[in-house]
Amino acid sequence: MDLALKESAIESGMSTSQGPVRFGMRGEEFWDNIPDVNSRASEAAMEPSEVPRAVEAARSTASALGLQVDDAVVVHNSDRIAVRLIPCDVLARVAPPAHQAGSQFEVEVARRLAETDSPVGELDPRVEPRVYELDAFAITLWTYYESVARRGRGHVDISASVEAFTGSHIAPADYAHALSRLHAGLRQIELGAPHITDRVAGWSANLGDREVTPELLGPDRELLSNTLSRVSTAINSWGAGEQLLHGEPHPGNVLSTRRGPLFVDLQTIQRGPVEYDIAYTPEEVAEHYPEANQYLVHQCRILMWAGGTTMRWGRDDQFPNRDYWRIEGLNQLRAALDRYGLDWA
């Protein structure tokens, strides 16, 4: 999900016929302290045996399109990998067959948002904006962005360190302004997208199926189920205006660049109130978003804790430190409910 890369990389033992597969170093991100409710977070990283093939598919695709590729650095490995191609400075995202469903949708979203001057990572303008296929992989080619961090008044430091320059290092007012601009751009396009209640319905279904969540104890299951039901009802009762949303604009999906903050990972577009998106940001960012209903933002935060924790209790969930987040998620949910004077156990 990152378009910013670390210039210095560590060598791995893997290689392709065109050169070594290198892995960029990546530190902890702000959002690692909150369970990612993205459905793809439940998936394991791409199988090690597939990574060299995926990198080679990216290199070959870019080369066939006339882009110079002398080296490749893997900067992120989850259900799909992100690869920086050098020296053409393309960020290739490569998906295996099981995780290609949203690739074309993401390209269409990016293409339309580019026409609205929205603050998003863009597709590479040198090639046709589409999904390319090679060796059973789906490949999309994106613009690579150098990352920027401000270290005091007037001083700009250029780097490609993911851990230093994801959204958690963007000034709250700038983050909020960029999100507001993104929402304005999303209001200018028309796309079919699921409603946030569809995601909630999926979480609720998992809670109701003990084969899917077999280790979840009765009281905890009831807490999560009641929370999802009541918060969803409360959110709907506000009658807030709805529009297309990013779906997960948390700090791990925002880059600090010379163009300002840019949002990436556009597969998660949904429909709902803007407060749902705002709830993914740090609280100090939410406070700067113009005319946001802060109480509705709080309710959406509770909803995400309940949903993310539900996913961690899934039988097939492969989230890192899953057992820790199962308990921590329940603890954080109870703390959030207590903070707002709610008792839904």
C-alpha positions as CSV (number, residue, x, y, z in Angstrom):
1,M,0.0,0.0,0.0
2,D,3.0,2.3,0.0
3,L,4.3,4.2,-3.1
4,A,7.2,5.8,-1.1
5,L,10.2,3.6,-1.0
6,K,13.5,3.4,0.9
7,E,16.5,4.1,-1.3
8,S,18.9,1.9,0.7
9,A,17.6,-1.7,0.6
10,I,18.8,-5.0,2.1
11,E,19.8,-7.8,-0.2
12,S,17.8,-11.0,0.1
13,G,18.9,-14.4,-1.2
14,M,16.3,-14.3,-4.0
15,S,17.2,-13.5,-7.5
16,T,15.7,-13.3,-11.0
17,S,17.4,-13.8,-14.4
18,Q,17.7,-10.0,-14.7
19,G,19.3,-9.4,-11.3
20,P,18.7,-9.6,-7.5
21,V,15.3,-9.1,-5.9
22,R,15.8,-6.5,-3.2
23,F,13.6,-5.8,-0.3
24,G,13.3,-2.2,1.0
25,M,13.5,-1.8,4.8
26,R,10.2,-0.9,6.4
27,G,9.5,0.3,9.9
28,E,6.4,0.3,12.1
29,E,3.6,2.7,11.0
30,F,1.2,4.6,13.2
31,W,-1.7,2.5,12.2
32,D,0.0,-0.7,13.3
33,N,-1.5,0.2,16.7
34,I,-5.0,-0.2,15.4
35,P,-6.3,-3.4,13.7
36,D,-6.6,-2.9,10.0
37,V,-10.2,-3.7,9.0
38,N,-9.4,-4.1,5.3
39,S,-10.6,-7.5,4.2
40,R,-7.2,-8.0,2.6
41,A,-5.4,-7.7,5.9
42,S,-6.5,-11.2,6.8
43,E,-4.3,-12.6,4.0
44,A,-0.8,-13.8,4.3
45,A,2.1,-12.3,2.4
46,M,2.7,-13.6,-1.1
47,E,4.3,-17.0,-1.1
48,P,8.1,-16.6,-1.1
49,S,8.4,-18.9,-4.1
50,E,6.1,-16.6,-6.1
51,V,7.9,-13.3,-5.3
52,P,10.7,-13.7,-7.9
53,R,8.2,-14.6,-10.6
54,A,6.0,-11.6,-9.6
55,V,9.0,-9.3,-9.8
56,E,10.1,-10.6,-13.1
57,A,6.5,-10.1,-14.4
58,A,6.7,-6.5,-13.3
59,R,10.1,-6.0,-14.9
60,S,9.2,-7.6,-18.2
61,T,5.9,-5.7,-18.5
62,A,7.6,-2.3,-17.9
63,S,10.4,-3.2,-20.3
64,A,8.0,-4.3,-23.0
65,L,6.3,-0.8,-22.7
66,G,9.6,0.9,-23.4
67,L,10.5,1.8,-19.8
68,Q,14.1,1.2,-18.7
69,V,14.4,-1.3,-15.9
70,D,17.9,-2.2,-14.5
71,D,16.9,-3.0,-10.9
72,A,13.8,-3.8,-8.8
73,V,13.2,-3.3,-5.1
74,V,10.3,-5.1,-3.3
75,V,9.0,-2.5,-0.9
76,H,5.8,-4.2,0.4
77,N,4.7,-7.8,0.4
78,S,1.2,-8.7,1.4
79,D,-1.5,-10.3,-0.8
80,R,0.1,-8.3,-3.6
81,I,3.6,-7.0,-3.8
82,A,4.8,-3.4,-4.6
83,V,8.0,-3.1,-6.6
84,R,10.0,0.0,-7.4
85,L,11.5,-0.3,-10.9
86,I,14.8,1.6,-11.4
87,P,15.8,3.9,-13.1
88,C,12.3,4.5,-14.7
89,D,11.0,5.1,-11.2
90,V,7.8,3.2,-11.6
91,L,5.9,1.6,-8.7
92,A,4.5,-1.7,-9.9
93,R,1.8,-3.5,-7.9
94,V,1.6,-7.1,-8.7
95,A,-1.3,-9.4,-7.7
96,P,-1.5,-13.2,-7.9
97,P,-4.7,-14.8,-9.3
98,A,-6.4,-15.0,-5.9
99,H,-6.1,-11.2,-5.3
100,Q,-6.8,-9.6,-8.7
101,A,-10.5,-8.8,-8.2
102,G,-10.0,-5.1,-7.3
103,S,-7.2,-4.2,-9.6
104,Q,-9.3,-2.9,-12.5
105,F,-11.6,-1.0,-10.1
106,E,-8.6,0.7,-8.5
107,V,-7.2,1.8,-11.9
108,E,-10.6,3.2,-12.9
109,V,-10.8,5.1,-9.6
110,A,-7.3,6.5,-10.0
111,R,-8.0,7.5,-13.6
112,R,-11.2,9.4,-12.7
113,L,-9.7,11.1,-9.6
114,A,-6.7,12.3,-11.6
115,E,-9.2,14.4,-13.7
116,T,-10.4,16.1,-10.5
117,D,-6.9,17.1,-9.3
118,S,-7.5,15.1,-6.2
119,P,-4.5,14.4,-3.8
120,V,-3.9,10.7,-4.8
121,G,-1.1,8.6,-6.1
122,E,-1.4,8.6,-9.8
123,L,-0.9,5.9,-12.5
124,D,2.3,6.3,-14.5
125,P,1.5,8.7,-17.4
126,R,3.9,7.1,-19.8
127,V,1.9,4.0,-20.3
128,E,-1.8,3.1,-20.9
129,P,-3.7,3.2,-17.6
130,R,-4.9,-0.4,-17.4
131,V,-4.2,-3.7,-15.8
132,Y,-1.5,-5.7,-17.5
133,E,-1.3,-9.5,-17.3
134,L,1.8,-11.7,-17.5
135,D,2.5,-15.2,-16.1
136,A,-0.9,-15.2,-14.3
137,F,-0.1,-12.0,-12.5
138,A,-2.1,-8.7,-12.7
139,I,0.3,-5.7,-12.9
140,T,-0.5,-2.0,-12.5
141,L,2.0,0.7,-13.0
142,W,2.1,3.8,-10.8
143,T,4.0,7.0,-10.4
144,Y,6.9,6.8,-7.8
145,Y,7.0,9.6,-5.3
146,E,10.0,10.8,-3.3
147,S,8.9,11.4,0.3
148,V,9.3,14.7,2.1
149,A,9.5,15.5,5.8
150,R,9.6,19.0,7.3
151,R,12.2,19.3,10.1
152,G,11.6,22.8,11.3
153,R,10.5,26.0,9.7
154,G,11.4,26.2,6.0
155,H,13.5,23.0,6.0
156,V,12.6,20.2,3.7
157,D,14.3,16.8,3.9
158,I,13.9,14.5,1.0
159,S,14.1,10.8,1.7
160,A,12.3,7.6,0.7
161,S,12.0,6.1,4.1
162,V,8.6,4.6,4.5
163,E,8.7,4.4,8.3
164,A,9.6,8.1,8.6
165,F,7.3,9.6,6.1
166,T,3.9,7.9,6.0
167,G,0.8,9.9,7.1
168,S,1.6,9.9,10.8
169,H,4.3,12.5,10.1
170,I,2.1,14.9,8.2
171,A,0.9,18.0,10.1
172,P,-2.7,17.3,11.2
173,A,-4.1,20.4,9.5
174,D,-2.4,19.4,6.2
175,Y,-3.7,15.8,6.5
176,A,-7.3,17.1,7.2
177,H,-7.1,19.5,4.3
178,A,-5.9,16.8,1.9
179,L,-8.7,14.4,3.0
180,S,-11.2,17.2,2.5
181,R,-9.9,17.8,-1.0
182,L,-10.1,14.0,-1.7
183,H,-13.7,14.0,-0.6
184,A,-14.4,17.0,-2.8
185,G,-12.9,15.1,-5.8
186,L,-14.9,11.9,-5.0
187,R,-18.1,14.0,-5.1
188,Q,-17.2,14.8,-8.7
189,I,-17.2,11.2,-10.0
190,E,-19.8,8.5,-10.3
191,L,-18.8,4.9,-9.4
192,G,-20.7,1.9,-8.1
193,A,-19.3,1.2,-4.7
194,P,-20.4,-0.8,-1.7
195,H,-22.0,1.0,1.3
196,I,-20.2,0.9,4.6
197,T,-23.1,-1.2,6.0
198,D,-22.1,-4.0,3.6
199,R,-18.9,-4.3,5.5
200,V,-20.7,-4.3,8.8
201,A,-23.0,-7.0,7.6
202,G,-20.0,-9.1,6.7
203,W,-18.6,-8.7,10.2
204,S,-22.0,-9.5,11.8
205,A,-22.3,-12.6,9.7
206,N,-19.0,-13.9,10.9
207,L,-20.0,-13.4,14.5
208,G,-23.2,-15.4,13.8
209,D,-21.3,-18.3,12.3
210,R,-19.4,-20.2,15.0
211,E,-17.5,-22.2,12.4
212,V,-16.0,-18.9,11.1
213,T,-15.2,-17.6,14.6
214,P,-15.0,-20.8,16.7
215,E,-12.7,-19.5,19.5
216,L,-14.7,-16.4,20.3
217,L,-16.3,-16.7,23.8
218,G,-20.0,-16.1,24.3
219,P,-19.7,-12.8,26.3
220,D,-17.2,-11.3,23.8
221,R,-19.2,-12.5,20.9
222,E,-22.3,-10.7,22.4
223,L,-20.3,-7.5,23.0
224,L,-19.1,-7.4,19.4
225,S,-22.4,-8.2,18.0
226,N,-24.3,-5.7,20.1
227,T,-21.7,-3.0,19.3
228,L,-21.9,-3.5,15.6
229,S,-25.7,-3.5,15.6
230,R,-26.2,-0.5,17.9
231,V,-23.4,1.7,16.5
232,S,-24.7,1.0,12.9
233,T,-28.2,2.0,14.0
234,A,-26.9,5.1,15.7
235,I,-24.8,6.1,12.7
236,N,-27.8,5.7,10.4
237,S,-30.0,7.8,12.7
238,W,-27.8,10.9,12.2
239,G,-29.1,11.1,8.7
240,A,-25.7,12.5,7.6
241,G,-25.1,13.1,4.0
242,E,-23.4,10.3,2.1
243,Q,-20.9,10.2,-0.7
244,L,-18.0,8.1,-2.1
245,L,-15.2,7.6,0.5
246,H,-11.6,6.4,0.4
247,G,-12.6,3.6,2.8
248,E,-9.4,3.4,4.7
249,P,-7.5,6.8,4.7
250,H,-5.3,5.8,7.7
251,P,-1.7,7.1,8.0
252,G,-0.3,4.0,6.3
253,N,-2.3,5.0,3.1
254,V,-1.0,8.6,3.0
255,L,2.3,9.7,1.6
256,S,4.2,12.9,2.5
257,T,5.5,14.1,-0.9
258,R,6.7,17.3,-2.5
259,R,3.2,17.6,-3.9
260,G,1.8,17.5,-0.4
261,P,-0.1,14.5,1.2
262,L,-1.2,11.9,-1.3
263,F,-3.6,9.0,-0.7
264,V,-3.0,5.6,-2.0
265,D,-4.6,2.1,-2.0
266,L,-7.8,3.0,-3.8
267,Q,-9.4,-0.4,-3.9
268,T,-11.3,0.3,-0.7
269,I,-13.7,3.0,-2.1
270,Q,-17.1,2.8,-0.3
271,R,-20.1,5.0,0.2
272,G,-21.1,6.6,3.5
273,P,-20.7,9.7,5.6
274,V,-17.3,11.5,5.5
275,E,-17.0,10.9,9.3
276,Y,-16.4,7.2,8.5
277,D,-13.2,8.2,6.7
278,I,-12.3,10.7,9.3
279,A,-12.4,8.0,12.0
280,Y,-9.4,6.3,10.3
281,T,-7.2,9.4,11.0
282,P,-5.5,10.4,14.3
283,E,-7.8,12.4,16.6
284,E,-5.8,15.6,16.1
285,V,-6.4,15.3,12.3
286,A,-10.2,14.8,12.9
287,E,-10.3,18.0,14.9
288,H,-9.1,20.0,11.8
289,Y,-11.6,18.5,9.3
290,P,-14.1,21.3,8.5
291,E,-17.6,20.9,9.8
292,A,-17.1,17.3,10.8
293,N,-19.6,15.8,13.3
294,Q,-17.1,14.8,16.0
295,Y,-19.6,12.6,17.9
296,L,-20.3,10.7,14.7
297,V,-16.6,10.3,14.2
298,H,-16.3,8.8,17.7
299,Q,-19.1,6.3,16.8
300,C,-17.3,5.3,13.6
301,R,-14.1,4.7,15.6
302,I,-16.0,2.3,17.9
303,L,-17.4,0.6,14.8
304,M,-13.9,0.0,13.4
305,W,-12.6,-1.4,16.7
306,A,-15.5,-3.8,16.7
307,G,-15.1,-4.8,13.1
308,G,-11.3,-5.1,13.2
309,T,-11.5,-7.2,16.3
310,T,-14.1,-9.5,14.8
311,M,-11.8,-10.1,11.9
312,R,-8.9,-11.1,14.2
313,W,-11.1,-13.8,15.7
314,G,-11.7,-15.4,12.3
315,R,-10.6,-19.0,12.1
316,D,-8.5,-18.3,8.9
317,D,-7.2,-14.8,9.9
318,Q,-3.4,-14.5,9.3
319,F,-2.9,-11.0,10.6
320,P,0.5,-10.6,12.3
321,N,0.3,-11.0,16.1
322,R,-3.3,-12.1,15.7
323,D,-3.6,-13.5,19.2
324,Y,-2.4,-10.3,20.8
325,W,-4.8,-8.2,18.8
326,R,-7.7,-10.5,19.6
327,I,-7.4,-9.5,23.3
328,E,-6.2,-6.0,22.8
329,G,-9.0,-5.3,20.4
330,L,-11.6,-6.3,22.9
331,N,-9.8,-4.2,25.6
332,Q,-9.7,-1.2,23.4
333,L,-13.3,-1.6,22.4
334,R,-14.4,-1.7,26.0
335,A,-12.3,1.3,26.8
336,A,-13.9,3.3,23.9
337,L,-17.4,2.3,25.0
338,D,-16.6,3.3,28.6
339,R,-15.1,6.6,27.4
340,Y,-18.4,7.6,25.8
341,G,-20.6,6.2,28.6
342,L,-21.9,3.2,26.6
343,D,-22.4,-0.4,28.0
344,W,-23.3,-2.9,25.4
345,A,-21.9,-6.0,26.9
